[in-house]
Amino acid sequence: MAAKKKSASKTKTRAKVGKAMREFKRGQLKSGGRAKVKNPKQAIAIGLSEARRAGASVPPKKKRAASKKKSTAKKLSRKRS
């Protein structure tokens, strides 16, 4: 059986996410150029966004449901009053 060939998009994505994770582990990855990233999920998100900017076909970010936003807003307003 022949080995499957990976698309250029997938390898570009893996390289960007891998680079972001290495920087995160060394403590060199920064969010927005200022604060150090402390969460591995945030490091992955940064790698994926860099891959998107580089032209890789990465699925779009997941959007939060509108109902979730409303319930969170209600909870915050209750706490304030």
Stockholm file with secondary structure:
# STOCKHOLM 1.0

chainA/1-81         MAAKKKSASKTKTRAKVGKAMREFKRGQLKSGGRAKVKNPKQAIAIGLSEARRAGASVPPKKKRAASKKKSTAKKLSRKRS
#=GR chainA/1-81 SS CCCCCCCHHHHHHHHHHHHHHHHHHHTCCEETTTEECCCHHHHHHHHHHHHHHTTCCCCCCCCCCHHHHHHHHHHHHHHHC
#=GC SS_cons        CCCCCCCHHHHHHHHHHHHHHHHHHHTCCEETTTEECCCHHHHHHHHHHHHHHTTCCCCCCCCCCHHHHHHHHHHHHHHHC
//
